[in-house]
Amino acid sequence: MNNKMKINNVSNNNLNKKIGLFSAIFLGLGSMIGAGIFALLGEAGTIAGNQVYISFIIGGIIALLSGYSFAKFAQKYPSRGGIIEYLTQSYGEGIFTGFVSILFYLSSLIAIAMVTKTFGIYASNIFGFLNINFYHNIFAILLLVILVFINLMGIFYAVIFENFIVIFKLLILLVLGLISFIYIKPVNLISSGISNVPNIFYAIGLTFFAYEGFRVITNTIEDLEKPNENIMKAMIYSILIVMVLYVIISLGVFGTFTVSQVQKYKEYVLAEVAKNILGRAGFILVALTALISTASSVNANLYGISNVTYTMAKKGELPKIYYRKIHHSYEGLLISSILLILIILFLDLTQIAIIGSISILFIHLFVHIGHFKKIKETKANIFLILLAIFGSFSVVILVLIYSIKNMPSIILYLGFGIVIAFILELILRIKFNRIIKKQIN
C-alpha cells in the first residue's frame, strides 16, 4: 500500500472528523506558547541580557530547520506516531530504536509534568496559597484530569478547546508586547552590562526549548485534511508566528526593564512588566494568561503523548493495555496520565526537567541523522537537513555546557535517565517479547 493510500484509508476514529490547517497551526502554537515564554524569558535574559531576542531568533531558525526535517519525514511516513515512526524507519527494529523511543516517551512525560506543575504553582499563588506544595499538586492534578477528559472525547473537541485558548493567549501576549513598546527606554536596549557574545549562544539552549512543542504537529498527520500539503504549512507557519511573538515580547520586556530588574523578577517578569504598565490588574491578567497558556500546552502535548503510546503499542513496544480504545480515544492516554500524576506528586522537577529537555534534544539529533540516511526517499533538501543536524548538535552542546556550569550533578542525572530507559527497553523485550515494528512499509 503506498503512502497516498495510507493517508486516505484512515480508520474511523475521533468521530470521523478531520482537522484543518488552521487547527493544526493552533495545536502547534498551543504546544509551543506555554510555560516557556513565561518561565524561560527571564532565565534566558539573565544569560544574554537585552540581546536575548537574538537568541530567540537563532533558536527559531533551528526550530524551522528541525520542523522542515520532521515535516518531510511525515509526508513520506504519515503516521500519528511521529518521531517513533521516523526512528524505526531510520534505524530499523533493533534495541537502539526501542531505547530511544522509551527515552522519548519518558522525556515527554517529564516535560508535560513540568508544565502541569507550573500551572499548579501559578494557580495556588493566585488563590493565596503561597509556596504550599500541597496546593501546587492539587491544582496541577485537577488540570490534568480536566484535560484528559477533553482528550478522551476525541481530537475534534480537543482542537476546538485548543483554538479558543490559543486565540486568547495570543491576543493578550501580543497586546502586552505592543503596549510595552510605548514605555521602552532606548538606553535599556543599548547597554546591558553583560558580555553578550558567548552568552547569546548559551541562551539558545533555553530559547530553543521554548519552541520545542512544534513536534506535536507531526502527530496530526493521520487526522489532517490534505496532509501532504498542510503538514509543512502548519509546521512553518506556527514556528514563524511564535518567533515573531517571542521577539516582540523580549524587546518589550528588556526595553521596559533593566537587566537587573529582569534578573530580580525572572520567574514572573512578564507579570511584573504588565503591573508596571497597567497596575495590579495587568499583573492578574498576565498571571491568568500564564494559567491558560500552560493549560493549552498540556492539552496539546497530551494529544501527542496519547498518539505516541498508541503507535508504540500498535507496533509492539508497550504492553497491549495501551492499545485498547476507551470511548473515542485510547487507554494509553489514561495510563500516561497516571504516570504523570505520580511524577507531579513525588518528584522535584527542576533538574529532572532539564534532563528531559536534553534528552529530547538528543532525540531530535537522532531523527535528523536518520533523515540524512533516508534523504533519497523523503526527497528533502540535503543542505537543510545538514543544517538541522548541525543546529541540533550545537544546541545539545550549549545546553550541556550551561547545565554543567550551573548544575554539576546534571551528568549523573542524565546518565541515570539513560540507564532507566535502557532497562525498560530490555524488560519490554524480554517479558513481552515485543519489538518496535514499522507501521508503514
PyMOL commands that set and color helices and strands:
alter all, ss='L'
color gray80, all
select helices_A, chain A and resi 3-8+14-16+21-32+35-76+83-91+95-126+133-152+155-183+186-190+196-202+204-209+212-223+227-256+259-264+266-278+280-314+320-322+331-346+349-373+375-378+382-406+410-432
alter helices_A, ss='H'
color red, helices_A
select strands_A, chain A and resi 325-326+329-330
alter strands_A, ss='S'
color yellow, strands_A
deselect
rebuild
show_as cartoon
